[in-house]
Amino acid sequence: MAMTLRLNEQQERALAALAEADGVSKQEAALRAITDAAARRGHETRVREASASGRERYAALLDRLAQ
């Protein structure tokens, strides 16, 4: 799917710096940034869910340890 990405000057410089650092085009740098952000968001969600589950499962033990 084609898409136009509008960036301000600061965002353009940041994207150009990412592309330069990775030795790729600005398009590839943008695609990598999107993919990386999505992966991090998914990981954070899974960690948050696992933490909530663990706190629920071990609530009594955690209460005893806190005393």
N, C-alpha and C positions, 0 to 999 in steps of 0.2 A: 504494500500500500504506500502510495506517495504521500509525503507530508512536508509542509513548510514549517521550519522552526525559526521563530523570530527571537533574536537575542539582543540584549543591550550590549554596550561596548565592553563592560566588565565581564559579562557572560561569554562574549566572543573571545576575549583574551584568555579566559580560563579554559575554554574548550580548545583553543589553539595550543595552549601550554600542555594540556593533557595529550593532545595528538602528537605534539613534538616529543614529549617525554616517552611516549610509547612507540614512536616511529610509525604512526598510522595516520590515515586521513582523519579530518574532523568528523566525517560521517561515522567512521568506525569508532572513534573515541566516544561519540555520543551514544552509539549503540551499546558499547561496553559499559558506559556509565549507567545506562538504563537497566541493563541486565544485572550489573552488580548491585544497584540499589534495590531491585526487586528481590534478589537472592538474600540480601541482608534483612529486608523487611520480613520475608518468609521465615528466616532463621530466628529473628527476634520474637515473632509470634509464637513459633514452636517452643522457644525457651520459656516465654511467659506462661504458656499453657502447661508446660511440664512443671514449672515452679508452683503454679497454683494447685496442680494435682498433688504434688508432693507435700505442700503445706496442708492440704486437706487430709491426705492420707495419714500423715504423721503429726497431726495437730496435738494429740494428747502427749506424745513423746516430746515435741518441741516445747509445750507448756511446762513439762516436768524439768527439762533441761534449763529453761529460763529461770527457774526458782533457785 
